[in-house]
Amino acid sequence: MSEIELKIEIKALNERTANDIGLQRDLLECFEKNLGEVRNSLTTYALEDNRNAMKSELHKLKGSVGIFGFVNVSEHISCIEKMLESDTDADFSAMFSDLFSAIEKHIVELKCIINK
């Protein structure tokens, strides 16, 4: 899979949060606090090849990144979900590493936008 391009649809985030910057900051802070746990869970599930658990965790993560307007991240997660259905030789641990790297870049950029 290719690198995930940085893209944030701020209009979508504003619509979901009624343009409430305080709410956006609070949601992002909560998301960040839980991100390490999500990453650890996905890594463990990948090592165990527990595809049902990976699918469940990815689906929740996709909903979370969708709230923030991380469009390309959300699409990337959808691709991984599809691969879980069919690709038995995929290196999901590597995919998760790339995914979380992209999420972290999106978080940094979003912080710049909402903390202006």
C-alpha positions in Angstrom: 0.0 0.0 0.0 1.2 3.5 -0.7 1.8 6.4 1.6 -1.3 8.0 3.0 -1.6 11.6 1.7 -2.4 14.3 4.3 -6.0 15.4 3.8 -8.3 16.9 6.4 -11.8 17.9 5.5 -12.2 20.6 8.1 -15.7 21.5 6.8 -16.9 17.9 7.8 -15.4 18.3 11.3 -17.0 21.7 11.7 -20.4 20.2 10.7 -20.0 17.3 13.1 -19.1 19.7 16.0 -21.3 22.7 15.2 -18.1 24.7 14.7 -17.3 24.3 18.4 -13.5 24.6 18.6 -13.5 23.7 22.3 -15.3 20.5 21.5 -12.9 19.7 18.6 -9.9 20.2 21.0 -11.5 18.0 23.6 -12.4 15.2 21.1 -8.9 15.3 19.7 -7.3 15.2 23.2 -9.5 12.1 24.0 -8.6 10.5 20.7 -4.9 11.0 21.3 -5.1 9.6 24.8 -6.6 6.4 23.5 -4.6 6.0 20.3 -1.7 4.1 21.9 -4.1 1.6 23.3 -5.7 1.1 19.9 -2.3 0.7 18.3 -1.2 -1.9 20.8 -4.4 -3.8 20.4 -4.1 -3.9 16.6 -0.5 -4.9 16.8 -1.3 -7.8 19.2 -4.2 -8.9 17.1 -2.0 -8.9 14.0 0.6 -11.0 15.7 -2.1 -13.4 16.8 -3.7 -13.3 13.3 -7.0 -12.5 15.0 -8.8 -11.1 12.0 -12.2 -10.6 13.6 -10.6 -8.5 16.4 -8.7 -6.5 13.9 -11.8 -5.8 11.8 -13.7 -4.7 14.9 -10.9 -2.4 16.1 -10.3 -1.0 12.7 -14.0 -0.3 12.2 -14.1 1.7 15.5 -10.9 3.6 14.5 -12.4 4.4 11.1 -15.4 6.0 12.8 -13.1 8.1 15.0 -10.9 9.3 12.2 -14.0 10.1 10.2 -15.2 12.5 12.9 -12.0 14.5 12.3 -12.3 14.6 8.6 -9.2 12.4 8.0 -10.6 11.2 4.6 -7.6 9.4 3.2 -7.0 7.6 6.5 -10.5 6.4 6.6 -10.2 5.2 3.0 -7.0 3.4 3.9 -8.6 1.7 6.8 -11.4 0.5 4.4 -8.7 -1.0 2.2 -7.1 -2.9 5.1 -10.6 -4.1 6.2 -11.1 -5.6 2.7 -7.6 -7.2 2.8 -8.5 -8.9 6.0 -11.3 -10.7 4.1 -9.1 -12.1 1.4 -5.3 -11.6 1.7 -3.8 -14.3 3.8 -0.2 -13.2 3.3 -0.5 -9.5 4.1 1.8 -7.9 6.6 -0.8 -6.2 8.8 1.8 -5.1 11.4 3.6 -3.1 8.7 0.3 -1.7 7.5 -0.7 -0.6 11.0 2.7 1.1 11.5 2.1 3.2 8.3 -1.5 3.8 9.3 -0.6 5.2 12.7 2.2 7.3 11.3 -0.3 8.9 9.0 -2.8 9.4 11.8 -0.1 11.1 13.9 0.7 13.5 10.9 -3.0 14.3 10.6 -3.3 15.0 14.3 -0.4 17.5 14.1 -1.9 19.2 11.2 -5.4 19.4 12.8 -3.9 20.9 15.9 -2.4 23.6 13.8 -5.8 24.3 12.3 -7.9 24.3 15.5 -5.3 26.1 17.7 -5.0 29.2 15.5 
